[in-house]
Amino acid sequence: EETLLVRAQVEREKIFQKYERGREPGAEIDPWEDPDFSLYKHTDRYGFIHKHTLPTRLDSGTTRRREIELEREKKWLKMLRKLQRKDTVEKLRSRIFKGIPNKLRPEAWLKLLGVEDIDSDVNRQFREHLIFRERYSVKQQSLFNVLAAYSMYNSEVGYCQGMSSVAGLLLMYMDEEEAFWGLNVLFTDEKYAMHGLFIEGFPKLTRFLAHHDRLLERFMPRLKRHLDKHHVDSVLYSLKWFFCRFRERVMTAMAYTILKMHKNRIMRLRDMDLIIEFLQVKLHSDFGYDDDFAIRTLGQIMTDLKRVKMDLPPPAGPNERPKNAFGEIVEASVEKKIGRRRPVFTENELNVHNTVISRRQEMDTADLSQSRISDDLPDEFFGAEIDPWEDPDFSLYKHTDRYGFIHKHTLPTRLDSGTTRRREIELEREKKWLKMLRKLQRKDTVEKLRSRIFKGIPNKLRPEAWLKLLGVEDVMKKWPRVYREMLHRARLYSTEVRQIDSDVNRQFREHLIFRERYSVKQQSLFNVLAAYSMYNSEVGYCQGMSSVAGLLLMYMDEEEAFWGLNVLFTDEKYAMHGLFIEGFPKLTRFLAHHDRLLERFMPRLKRHLDKHHVDSVLYSLKWFFVVFVERIPFSLALRVWDVYLLEGERVMTAMAYTILKMHKNRIMRLRDMDLIIEFLQVKLHSDFGYDDDFAIRTLGQIMTDLKRVKMDLPPPAGPNERPKNAFGEIVEASVEKKIGRRRPVFTENELNVHNTVISRRQEMDTADLSQSRISDDLPDEFFDIIGANTSAIQSYRSENSLCTSVASSNSSVASSMDCVTKL
């Protein structure tokens, strides 16, 4: 028990720390923050997100109501300043029934309540509302703090599900401390007396349910018989009516009003499920009457019930009132501290249990299991409620593709016949892949592997397949503690952290798992890159590595992605070390080979590109640095990566050639450098023009053809592309690197790359170049150096570019001249 107590204390502290940290302000604007983004076309004036697109133009009735509300705002402003005067109090009831203007609700509620003079429930409360949508957002922090603080202030109630709805509603119109005291007024003031609703045993709920049944028997006996006939007990539909409403008289009257207004509709429903669904779900989306009429009816019914003295149930008993002093510390039992359920129930709990059973004794248990009862009942009754974000039909998911990327447009709900057939084929292949992955080392299996990879690895099995192809599991067994050690060193010594942090903030931000700042996968991406900057001291960190590591993290966990990245850098099959090392020698070698292929096999296209000053460096950086990610559709990029992990760097040469081969005629029709660059960098990413299967078959054929003529690879790598230092050793950084100061002079490698760039561009027209889209892939440092020899270049940045900002850390190869030379 002592161990469990300590564990519970540590867990509680961790939860508080998470809420204290929250989400960092100032993150880069992602699509969700664009006020014209589709999401906001689904958001109403109160901040709730709807599944359907809302009308952009208001109808005449709504427009008129808004105009009336604006007129009322002036009157309300005057009235709120002098609310204590007798003549003002007399006006108050009349004006409240006409409606409080939404802008003035915060001040009005604070006046009415007199306020002015836990983890899992917070995560699902009002998740369809903008201010509570993001985990650990400011308002989620406030909601957690209010509920946690009140659980200590009111020790009798502690916390009960349903309180989060009330506190969340208050927080929409109040700040944190105001909401805390507002909640306390609702619990302790005799006018609202919510204490009895949430205390153990729920005595007030039992009292109000019984009174509600008496009202139906007296004033709507036919409806009561109809509900009883179909086993619709009031407990099934009215829990949230009583748990989350305010003044006592209003609870009674509004419950009666709802049934009175919809009596005829309910009488036509002949099934328990349909009645429950209508009262719980359909009325929420469409009440059927406008708000003014509903509130006028409520006022009339309150008057009628008061006249016959049935506006309130019998008076509350002593068990509904607070017994303990507020704010005093009450020692909790060991079971409560460690979260263990009691072996026996208290007398109150048994009474509630027996009450529920007796109310339900005539119902068919099988029918009950299919009903929607759990939508309203807290965990103390029947289990947690499902929030909209767990509904696969919610709006967000209509914008999200199967790979997790969020699109601005709503995706089709029905698949076309071709996509459906491909999904069916993929399901059939999954069974074969499962068998093959179990016996991957056998010779007959290895022979099948290439054929099946070219047909496509099923997406569900990509994690296991990629781990096998990279041999990650064997490396992890060999070096079990290295990753944690490197991560620890990075925290102490890494000079790359500033640049890594900057790049993590913009990597794959349109993907669900990387969308939120400091989300789990953003943390993993930062950790992988920081640890690898210590493990491979020659490379450190360079922009572009974040794309590779991010892709691996979509299919691997943190440590697996670290070793996967290391295999890609050090294995001769991939040899990415030479791509990211200072001077980028491998990039230079592959660009030269790419040009030779064009000159030999597509000379006409080569002349066309040269005529319009389209050097291969302008369009092919991401082709070689990150193996086509963010330059072709993601589904095709995954297929290319499948082949790349099998075949190695041969794929880069062949796929670059394949893209130009397949789109040769289209490129030949483009007569402007800007249009050609835009087509190769932007348009192919959104629409490749060919299906993935055809593109991969063409790639396989071209790989075979290039191998036959011995041009599938460039000349062998030189010694400058291979690692020189031992991995994992600590290399003392210079003072400049530690403090992030730029070097006053460039290294020999940097100057060589600079001269190479100049020589490749010497025949180009500088004026034309200044209008191009070259900067989509080039970092700012490139222009600083070019400026000394050519006229200034006006740059433009792409949201998804390989380098979108100045490198901040001089220790990185991406910093200063190093990142520059992605040419």
N, C-alpha and C positions, 0 to 999 in steps of 0.2 A: 504494500500500500504506500509506503514511503516513496518507492520508485515512481509509482503512478502519480503521486502528489507532485513530485518534482517535474515530471513530464507534463502534467496539466498546467503547472505554473509557467514552464518554458513555452508551451504552446500558446497560452494566453498572451504572454509578452510578445511573441512573434506576430500574432494577429494585430496587436496594437501598433507594433512597428510598421507593419504593412500599411495600415490606414494612416499613420503619421506621414509616411513617405509619399503615398498617393502617386499621382501621375504628374510627371514633370511638366511645368508650363513652358511654352516657347518651342514646342516641337514643330518640325517642318509641316507645312499645310499639306494634308493628304486629301484625296477626293471628297471625303466626308465633310471637310471643313469648307468646301466650296458652296456658297449660298445658292448656287444654281444647280447643285447636284440633285440627282433624282430623289434622294432620301427626303429632301425638304419639300418636295411636291407631294409627299405622303404624310406630312406633319401638320396637325391642326394648330389653331391659335393658342391652345393650352399646352402644346409641346408633345402631344401624343402622336406616335407613329402609326399610320394605318396601312393595311395591306393594299388598298386600292389608291390610285392617284386621285387627289382631291381636285375639285374644279378650280380653275384659276380665276374665273369670274364669279362673283356672288350673284345669287338670284335677287329679285327686287325685294322680297320679304326679308332676307338676311341683311341686305343693304339698309333697309329701313330700321331694322332692329339695332344695327351698329350706330346709325345716326341718333336714335333715341338714347342709346347708351352714352354717346358723347355728350348729349344735352344733360343727362342725369349726372355725369361726372362733376359738372360745375356745382350742382346743388349738393352733391355728396361732399365735395371739398369744403363748402361752407359749413355743412352740418357737423362734420367730424371735428371742426375747430371748437364747436360749442356743444359737445355731446351731453354735458352734464346738466344743461338747462332743461327745465321741465317741459317747455313747449317743444324743444328738440326731441326729447325722449318720446313724446306723443307721435311725432312724425316718423320716428325710426321704424316702428313695426310696419307701417304702410309702405315705406320705401324699400324695406328688406324684401317684402313680398313682391315688389315690382322688380327686384334684382339689384345686387351690388355690382357696380361696374368692375370688370375683371382687374383693371389697373389699380383700383383702390381697395381690392380685397385684402392685401397685406395689412394696411393700416386699419381697415374696418374690423378684421378678425382680431387684431391685437387689442383694439378698444373693447370689443365684445367679451373677450376672454380676460381682460384686465391684466394682460401680460406686460404692457408697456411700462407702468409705475413700478441572432446577433449575427454572427458572420454569415452563415448560410442563408438566413432569411433576408439580410440586406442584399445579398447577391441576386435575389429573385424579385425584390420589391420594385414595382413600377418600371421594369426593365424595358417596357415599350415607350418610356418617357425619355426625352432627350437628356435631362439633367441626371438621370439615374442609369443611363444606358451603359456607360463604360465602367468596368470594374475598378474600384478604388478611385473613382472620380471625386471631385470636391463634395458633391451632395451625398454620395455613398459614404464618404468619411463622416459627414455630419450626421447622417441617419444612424450609422454605427455608434457614434459618440453619444447621441441623444439616448438611444436605447440602452447602451451599456451603463451610462450614468444613472438613468432612471431605474435600472434594475437594482442599483445599490441604494437609491434614495427611497424607493418603495419596496422594502424587503419582503413584504407579504406577497405581492404580485410577482416581483422579480421580472421575468420576461415571459410573455406568451405570444404565440403567433397571432396575428391580427393587430397587435400593437404597432407593428412595422408599417401597416397600411395607414393608420391614423397619424403616426409620426411623419411618414413620407408626405402625406397630404399637407400637413402643417409646414413642412420644409419647402414646399413649392411657393409659399407666400411669406415665410419668416426665415430669420437666420437661426443659427444653431441653438444659442441660449434661449432665444424667444420660443423656439419650438419645444425645448425642454420644459419650460414653465407653462406653456400652453397645454402640453400633455398632462402636466400635473393638475392644472385647473380642471381639465376634462375628467380626471380620475377622482378628484377630491370634492369638487363643488357639487352640492346636492342637486343643482339644476341638471347636471349631466351624469354624475355618479357612475362613471365607467369602472370604478374599482370593483363593483360587484359582478361586472361582466367577465373580468379576466382573473378574478381570484379563484383559487382551487375549488372545483365543484361547479363553477359557473352558475351561482344561485340566481342572479338577475336574469340571465338568459332563460332559465327554466320558468321564471315568473312571467316574463314577457311573452314567451311562446304560448303559455297557457292562456294568457289574456287575449292574444291574437286569435287563438282557436275559439274563445268565447264570442269574440266579435263576429267571426264568420258564422257561427251557429245561430246567432241572433239576427244578423242583418243580411247575410247571404247564405241561407241554409242549403239552397239548391247547389251552389258552387261547392260548399263544404261536402255535400254528399258525393258530388262528382269527383272531388279530390280523394275522398276516402275510398271510393269505388276503385280508383286506379292506384291505390296505395301511395298517394303523394302526401306524406306527413309534412307539416310546416317546417320541421327540422331540416328537410331536404333542400329547401329553396331560400330560407330566410335568415340563415346564419349571418351572412355579411350585411343583411339589412339591419340587424341589431348590433353586431360587433363594431361596425365601422360608421355608425351614424352618431349624431350628437345629442341634442336635447331629448329627454324622455318622451314628452308628448309628441314630438315630431316622429320618433321611431314608430310608435303605435299607429299614428295617423297615416304616415307615408306607406307603411306596409299594407294597411287597409286600402289606401288610395290606389296603389298599383293593381291590386286584384280587382277593385271596383271598376277602374278604367278599362281593364283588359278582360273582364268577365266573359263576354261573348266569345272572344278568341279562344280563351282557355276551355270553355265548354265544348268547342268544336274539336279539341284534341283528345284522342281516345287511347292514349298510351302514356305510361308514366315517364318514359324517356323523353317523349316529345314535350310534355308539360314542363319537366325540369329544364330541358334545353331552352324552351321559350323563356322561362323566368330567369334563368341564369345567364344565358348567352345572347339570345336574340334581342331582348330588351336592352342589353348593354350597347348593342350596335345601332338599334333603331327603336326608340321608345314609342313611336307612332303618333305622338302629340308634340306640339312645340312646348318649349320650357315655360313660357308665360301661362299657357292654359293649364299645364300640370301643376304649377305652383298656386294658381287661383283655386283649382280644385282641392289641393291640399289644404289651403286656408279655410275653405268652406267646410271640409270634412272635420278639421280640427274644431271648428265652431260647433258643428253638429254633435260631435262626440262629447265635447265639454258640456253641452246642454243636457245630454242624457247621462252625464257623469260616468262615461266610459272612456275618457281620454287617457286614463292611466290605469295600470293594474293595481291590485292591492298594495299597500305600503310595504317598503323593503323591511326585511328582518334584520336583526343585529349581525347576522353572518355576512351581510353585504357591505358593512362599513369597515373602514380601517381600524385595526386594533393596536398595531405597533406605532411608535413614534417614527416620523419620517426622518431619514438621514442617519439613523443609528445603525451601528455595525452589528449584524446578527451572524454568529458563527454558523457556517454551513456544515452539513453532515459530510462525512467522508465520501459517501456515494455521489453527492452533488459535486464535490470538488473534482473528482476524477471522471465524472460523467457516466457512472455506472447506474443502471436502472435498479430501483428497489426490488427486492425479492417478493414483497407483498405490497398491495395497494392500501392507501389510507382509507378511512371510513368515507370521506368525501368522494374520493375517486370511485369507490364501490357504489355509492349512492347514484352518482352520475351514470355509471355503467348500467345499473339496474333501471334507471329512468329511461335511458336510450333504448334498452332492450324492450321494456314494457311498451314504449311508444311504437316500436317496430314489430311487435310480436305477430301481427296479422299479415306481415308482408312476406312475399316470396323471396327467400334468400338468393335464389338464382337470378331473379330479376334485379334484385338490389345490387348484385355484383356488377351488373352492366350499366347501372345508373351513373349520373354525374355527381353523386353526393360528395365525393372527395374534393370537388372544385371549391367548396366553401369551408370544409372542416379543417381545423388546425391539426398538427401532428398529435396532440393529446387525444384526438378522436380517431381519425382514420388514415393519416399520412399527409405528406407535403403536397401542396398544390403545384400544378404544372404552370410555369410561366410562358408567355408567348415566344420567348427566344428558344424554347425547347420544341416549339411547333415547327416542323419542317416546311410548313407553308407560309412562314412569316416572311415579310417583305425583303429583309436582308438576303435571305437565301434565294430569292428570285433573281438577285443580281450576282450571285456567286456561282462560278463554274465548278466542275467536278474536281479541279485541281486546287481550289481554294482562292482563286483570284476574283476580286470584286469588280464588276463592270458597271459603267454608268447607265447602260440601258438594261431594261428588263429582259432576261433570257427567256427563250421559248419554253413553255411548260411541257409541250409534247415534242418528242424527238422525231425527226424525219425518218423515213424508212431505212436510208443508208446508215444513219447513226445507230438506229435500233439494231440493225443487222451486225454492225461492228461490235456493239456491246454484247450481243449474243455469242459472237465468235470469241470475244475476250473471256467470257464466262467458261466456254468450253476449254479454252487454252489454260485457264487457271488450274484445272485438274491435272493436265499434263505437266505443267510447271511445278506443281507441288510434288509430284513423283520425281521429276528430274532433279529438283534442288536437294532431295534427300541423298541422291547418289551421284553428285556432281563430279566426283573424282574418277569415276570409271571411264574407260576409254570410249565405249560406245555412247556414253552420255555426252562427253566432250564433243564428239562428232555432230550430235544433234544440236548442240548449244548455239552454234553460229546461225543455223537455219532458223531456229526459234527466236533468237534475238532480232533478226531482221524482220520477222513477222510481228514482233512487238512483245515486250514484257508486260503482262497484266499489271495495271497500276497498283492493285492491292498487294502484289508480290514484289514490287520494285524494291522496298526496303531490304528484304532478305536477299534478293538477286544482286543488288549493288554491293552489299556487304561481302557476298561470296566472290563476286568478280574482282573486288579490290583486295580481298584477303584481309579484311579489317579484323576479324575475330582472332586470327592467328597472331597478328601484331599486338593486339590488346592483351592476349595471354602472355606474350613474351615480355611486355613492358607494362605491368599492371598499375604502377604508381606514378608513372612519368607525367601523365596529363595533370594530375592534381598538383604535382610539384611545380610544373611549368606555370600553372595558374597562380600558385602562391608566389612564385618569383615575379610574375608579371605585376602582381599587386605591389610588390616592393620596388622593382627596378625598371619596368617597361617604360620606354620613352615614346611608345606608339599610341598610348591610350587615348590621347586627345583626338588624333585623326581617326582612330577606330570608332570612337564614340560618335564622331560627326558622320561617318559613313554608315554606321548601323542605323542611324536615325532616318536614312533615306533609302535603305535597301529593301526592295520588294514591299513597299508600303501599301501597295494595292492588294496584297495577299492577306488573308484573314489572320494567319498566325504571326505576321510581322506588323500588322496594321497599328496596334496600340503601342505607344512609347513605353519602354520598360516591360513589355509583355514577356512571358516565359521564353519565347523563341528569340526575342531581341536580346534578352539576357544571355541565352546560349550562344548566339552569334558573336556577341561581344567577348564572351569568355573564350570561345574557340580561337578567335583572331588574336586576342591578347596573349593567350598561352602559346600559340604558334609563333608569334613575334619573338618570344624568348627561346623557343626550341630551335628555330631556324634563324640564327642571328645574322646570316648574310642577307637574307631577304628582308627580315623584319616584318614590315607590313607595307603593302602596296595596294592602292585602289584597284579594284577588279577582283582581288581575293575575296572580298565580301560577297560578291555574286556567286562565286564557286562554293564558298562555305555555306551561304544561305540556301543554295540548291540542295546541298547534302543534308542540311538540317530539316528539309521538308520530308526526308525519308529516313533519317537516322537520329539517334539521340546525341547529346553533346559530345561525349568522349568518342563515340564512333565517328562523328563528323571530323573531329580533330585528327584521328588517325587516317581517315579517308583522305583528308586534305594532304596529309604528309605523304601518303602513297602516290597521289597525283603529282606531287612535287619531286619525289625522289626516285620513283620507279622509272626505268629507262623507256618503258612503253609509253608513258605520258610526259615525263620530264618537264613539268611546268616550271621547275626551278629557273631554267634559262629564260622563261618568258618574263618573270618578275624580278630577276636580279638586276642590279644597277647596269644600265646600258642596254638592257633588253636584247641580248644578242640573238636569241632564238626567234624573236619577232622579225628582226631584220632578215634572218635567213629564210623564214617562211614567206615573207613578203616578196623577196627576190625570186623564190621558186614559183610563187603564184603568178608573177609577171611573166616568167619563162613559159608557163603552161598556156597563158593567154596568147603570147606571141606565136607559139607553135601550133596550137589547135584552134584558136579563135582570133586570128590576126585582124579580121575586119572589126570585130568588137573592140579589140585593143586600140586600133587606130581611132575608132569613134570616141572611146573614153579619153584618149590622149588629146584629141582635137578639142574636147570640152574641158580639158584640164582636170579630169577626174583620176587622180592618182589612187592606187589601191589603198594607200594609207588612209584615205578619207572615208572609206566605207567598211573596211575589213577589220578594224581593231577589235571589236567585240567578237568577230568570227573566230579570231585566234586566241584572244585573252580568256574568254569565258565560254568558248566552244558554242557560239551561236545563241546563247541565252539572251533574250530581249532584242533579238534581231529577226527571229522567225517565230511563228506562233508557238506557245509554250508546249502544246501537245507534240508538235513536231520536234521541238528542241529536246524533249525528253527521249524521243525515239533516237535522235542523233546521239544523245548521251549514252543510251543503251549500247549502241554500236561502238561509241568511243571507248567505253570501259572495257569492251571486248578486244577491239582492234588497236586502240592507242592512237598516236598522233597522225597516222595515215588518214584518219577520218577528217581532220581539219583541212588538209590539202584537197581531198576529194569533194567535201561538202562545199567549200568555197567555189570550186570549179562547177559543181552541180548547180548551184544557185544561178550563176551567170549563164550556164548552158540552157537551163530551163526557161529563163526569162530574157534570153538574148534578143528576140524580136521586139519585145516590149521596150527594152533599154535602147535599142537602135532607133526607136521612134521618138525618144526624148531628146530634144535639141538644146538642153540647157543644163549646166552643171548642177544648179539647185534642184531641178526636177529629178535628175539621176540619183543624187545623194538622198533626197527625200524618199524616192521609191525604194532604194536598197536599205535605208535605215529605218524608215517609219512604216511605209505601206506594206512591205512584206511581213512585218511583224503582226499586223492586224489581218491581212488576207494574203496567204501565200499563193493562192491561185490554183493549187493542185492538192488533192487529198494526201494525207500522211503516208499511206501505203505506197502510192505511186512515187512519191518523193524518195522514200527509203529504197524502193526497188531500183530507182534510177541511180541513187547513191551507190548501191551495191554493184551495179553494172559498171559505173565509172571507176570505182575502186579496182575492179578486175582489169579494166582496160588500161588504167594508169600503171598497174603493177606489171602488165604484160610488156609495156614499153619502158619499164624501169624509171618511171617518173612519179611514182606514188609518194615518194619522200624527197625532201631537199638533200643536198650533200650532208654528210655526217656532222654532228655537232663538234665544236671545238672545245678545248679544255675550259674556256671561260664560261661555258654554260653549266658546268658540273659543280656541285657543292665542294668547297675547299675545307671549310671548318667542320669540326665534329659537332653533331647535333646535341643540343642541350647544354653546351658549355656556356658559362657566363662570360660575356665580352664586355669589358668596361666601356661605357659610352662616353663620348666627348662632352665637354661642358655645353657646347652648342646644342647637341642632341638632347641633353637633359633639360635644358631650359627652353628648347624649341626655337632657338635663333637660327636664321638662315646663314649658310656659309658665305663668306665674302668672295670666294672664288669657286669655280666649278672643277670637278675632278677631270682627269684625262678621259675617262669613259664618257662622261657627260659631254665634253667638248667634241669627241668623236661622233657621238650620236647627233649632236647639233649640226656638225658639218655634213653628215649623211642626209639629214633632213633638207638642208639647204641645196645640196647637189641634186636631190630627187625633184626639187621644186623649181630649179633655176630657169626652166623654160616656160614656166607658168606666168600668166599675166597677174600681177599683184592686185591691180584694180578689180579684176573679176573675182580674185580670191577673197577679197574683203567682203564680198556679198554672199559667199558660200556658207554652207552649213557645217563647215569643218569642225567648228567648236563643239558640236554635239558630242564628240568623243575626246576632244583635247582639253587638258587642264590649263589653268591660267598661266602656269609657269612657261608653257611653250611660247605664249605671245610675248612674255617679257624678253625672251632671248631673241626671238625672230625680229623683235622691234629694233634691235641694234643693226640689222642688215636689210630689212625691208620696211615698207610702210606699215602702219598700224593695221591690225586686223580686227574688224568688228565681230564680236562673238555672240553666239546664241547658245543657250543651254537647253538640253532636253531633260525632262523630268527623270528619265530613266538612263541618262548617259553614264558612261563608264566613269568619267571624272566630272563631277558637277561643281566642285568647289576647290579653292586653293588648299593644298595640303598644309595642315597646321604644324605637323611634327617633322622636324628636319631629320629625325632618325629613320624615317621610313624611306623606302625606295620610291614611294609615291611622292615624297616631299621634294621640294626644290626642283632640280633638273631631272630627278629620277622619274617622277611621274610624267614629266614632260615627254619623255622619249618613248611614250607609247606609240610614237611613229616608228 
